[in-house]
Amino acid sequence: MANYRERFLAGEIEFEAIDDYVEEWNNSDDPRTLARFLGLCADEEDAWIDSGDDALYELLIQRKEGK
């Protein structure tokens, strides 16, 4: 099963779907960190923690566009 990051980069879901994934993780017994559950790499996780959703969105869009 593809994770959030893979599905977003493939254009299958909108960025806002991250909220559903976070809720799913919060209500699960998954031993992975949230970042691992979402499929985020270290710089994406750092941007999200340090600067919020907008920073993560920008990084993911750049990757989606191959920049």
N, C-alpha and C positions, 0 to 999 in steps of 0.2 A: 504494500500500500504506500502510495506517495505521501510525503509529508507536506506541510503547508508551503514551505519554500519551493519545493519542486512543482507543486500545483500552481502556485502564483507565477513562477517563471514560465511555465508552459501556457499561461493564459487561461487556465481552467477556472480560476477563482479570482475575486477582487481582493484588494489589499485588506479591506475591512473584515474579511473572513478570519483574520488573525484572532479577533475577539472570540469567535466560536471555538477555535483551536485552544486558546488559553482556558476557556471555560471547560472544555473537554478534559484538558490536562489537570485542572484543579479538581475535577470530580472523578479522577481516576487514581489507580494505585501504581501508575507508571513510575518506575524508579529513575527514569532519565530526568535530567534537568529540563526546564522549559525550553531552553535554547535548543537542546538536542532533539526534543520532541518536535519542535517546529522545523528543525533542519537548518538552523542558522549557523553560520560559521562565526569565528571569534570576532571579526571586525564588525559584522552585522549585529551581533549581540551587544558589543560595546557601544555602538552607535545608538542602539535602541535604549540601553540603560542610561547612557550619558545624556542623550539629546531627545529621546522620545520617538513616537511613531513617525513623525515627518522625516527624521534622519534615516530611519530604517527604510521607509518607503523610497526615498531618493536613492539609497544604495541598491535596493532591489530593482528599481526601474533601470538604473545604469547597467546592471547585470543582464536584465531582460533585453535591453537594447544592444547588448554586446559592447558596451563602452568600458 
